[in-house]
Amino acid sequence: MNPASKKIEIATKRGGTSQPAVRPRRTALLPLLLAGSALLGANAAAWADTTVELSAEATRTAPNDLARATVFTEASGATPGEPGKQVNSKLGEALRLAKAANGVQVQSSGTQTYPTYGKNGKVEGWRVRSELQLESADPTVLSELLGKLQAADLGLGSLSFAPSPATRAKAEDAATEEAIAAFKERAKRISATLGQPYKIKQLSVSSHSRAPGPMYRMAAPMMADAAAAPMPVEAGQSQVTVTVSGQIELDK
């Protein structure tokens, strides 16, 4: 027999009989202890990683101090040349009036020439239409200009009002501060209710504004003999809303 393969036994004598010593079975308890520790650690980690999604918003009112308008002129004729001359003449007068108005920016927005058809499907004539875009931070000045343009036989395509970039930025900054404060207050309430401290994990800020639609719209020009009176307008106000959304993480 190989001496290395011999088992060594520690004997004790009980009643003259030699018996092997009994060793405590500690190895059976070790897996249970490890499993329990792992379970407690997993629960603690899961609670520490708990996140709550929430959002808050705030709204500020901003005056519509920027006015935009589109005016147009159009004419028809048997050939493209004749209505084109009429449109160019009226457009030149409109540009002269617009450039003379203080604080009004003017820009040509395009000219269209297209045929008109009769009942037999053949071309019977041509129509030319040209537009100008007007913008001013003074609605009163723009109102006076629109009255003159209508008296010069130009039509008003659209008129709208909105906050200027500087006015909108001021209202947006104020609404952002209020929305963030509301977000923090809501996070504190959730934290207090659950009895756990929190920290902000993720945050995003977005904004949008609700402005009134076009204040005035017409499809045909005024009569040439209309009085050059200022157009009655009301700029009104817009609402600038800021939304703050994100996640908070509950600590241990």
Secondary structure in CASP SS format (residue, H / E / C, confidence):
PFRMAT SS
TARGET T0000
AUTHOR 0000-0000-0000
METHOD secondary structure of the structure
MODEL  1
M C 1.00
N C 1.00
P H 1.00
A H 1.00
S H 1.00
K C 1.00
K C 1.00
I C 1.00
E C 1.00
I C 1.00
A E 1.00
T E 1.00
K E 1.00
R E 1.00
G C 1.00
G C 1.00
T E 1.00
S E 1.00
Q E 1.00
P E 1.00
A C 1.00
V C 1.00
R C 1.00
P C 1.00
R C 1.00
R C 1.00
T C 1.00
A C 1.00
L H 1.00
L H 1.00
P H 1.00
L H 1.00
L H 1.00
L H 1.00
A H 1.00
G H 1.00
S H 1.00
A H 1.00
L H 1.00
L H 1.00
G H 1.00
A H 1.00
N H 1.00
A H 1.00
A H 1.00
A H 1.00
W H 1.00
A H 1.00
D C 1.00
T C 1.00
T E 1.00
V E 1.00
E E 1.00
L E 1.00
S E 1.00
A E 1.00
E E 1.00
A E 1.00
T E 1.00
R E 1.00
T E 1.00
A E 1.00
P E 1.00
N C 1.00
D C 1.00
L E 1.00
A E 1.00
R E 1.00
A E 1.00
T E 1.00
V E 1.00
F E 1.00
T E 1.00
E E 1.00
A E 1.00
S E 1.00
G E 1.00
A C 1.00
T C 1.00
P C 1.00
G H 1.00
E H 1.00
P H 1.00
G H 1.00
K H 1.00
Q H 1.00
V H 1.00
N H 1.00
S H 1.00
K H 1.00
L H 1.00
G H 1.00
E H 1.00
A H 1.00
L H 1.00
R H 1.00
L H 1.00
A H 1.00
K H 1.00
A H 1.00
A C 1.00
N C 1.00
G C 1.00
V E 1.00
Q E 1.00
V E 1.00
Q E 1.00
S E 1.00
S E 1.00
G E 1.00
T E 1.00
Q E 1.00
T E 1.00
Y E 1.00
P E 1.00
T E 1.00
Y E 1.00
G C 1.00
K C 1.00
N C 1.00
G C 1.00
K C 1.00
V E 1.00
E E 1.00
G E 1.00
W E 1.00
R E 1.00
V E 1.00
R E 1.00
S E 1.00
E E 1.00
L E 1.00
Q E 1.00
L E 1.00
E E 1.00
S E 1.00
A C 1.00
D C 1.00
P H 1.00
T H 1.00
V H 1.00
L H 1.00
S H 1.00
E H 1.00
L H 1.00
L H 1.00
G H 1.00
K H 1.00
L H 1.00
Q H 1.00
A H 1.00
A C 1.00
D C 1.00
L C 1.00
G E 1.00
L E 1.00
G E 1.00
S E 1.00
L E 1.00
S E 1.00
F E 1.00
A E 1.00
P C 1.00
S C 1.00
P H 1.00
A H 1.00
T H 1.00
R H 1.00
A H 1.00
K H 1.00
A H 1.00
E H 1.00
D H 1.00
A H 1.00
A H 1.00
T H 1.00
E H 1.00
E H 1.00
A H 1.00
I H 1.00
A H 1.00
A H 1.00
F H 1.00
K H 1.00
E H 1.00
R H 1.00
A H 1.00
K H 1.00
R H 1.00
I H 1.00
S H 1.00
A H 1.00
T H 1.00
L H 1.00
G C 1.00
Q C 1.00
P C 1.00
Y E 1.00
K E 1.00
I E 1.00
K E 1.00
Q E 1.00
L E 1.00
S E 1.00
V E 1.00
S E 1.00
S E 1.00
H E 1.00
S E 1.00
R E 1.00
A C 1.00
P C 1.00
G C 1.00
P C 1.00
M C 1.00
Y E 1.00
R C 1.00
M C 1.00
A C 1.00
A C 1.00
P C 1.00
M C 1.00
M C 1.00
A C 1.00
D C 1.00
A C 1.00
A C 1.00
A C 1.00
A C 1.00
P C 1.00
M C 1.00
P C 1.00
V C 1.00
E C 1.00
A C 1.00
G C 1.00
Q E 1.00
S E 1.00
Q E 1.00
V E 1.00
T E 1.00
V E 1.00
T E 1.00
V E 1.00
S E 1.00
G E 1.00
Q E 1.00
I E 1.00
E E 1.00
L E 1.00
D C 1.00
K C 1.00
END
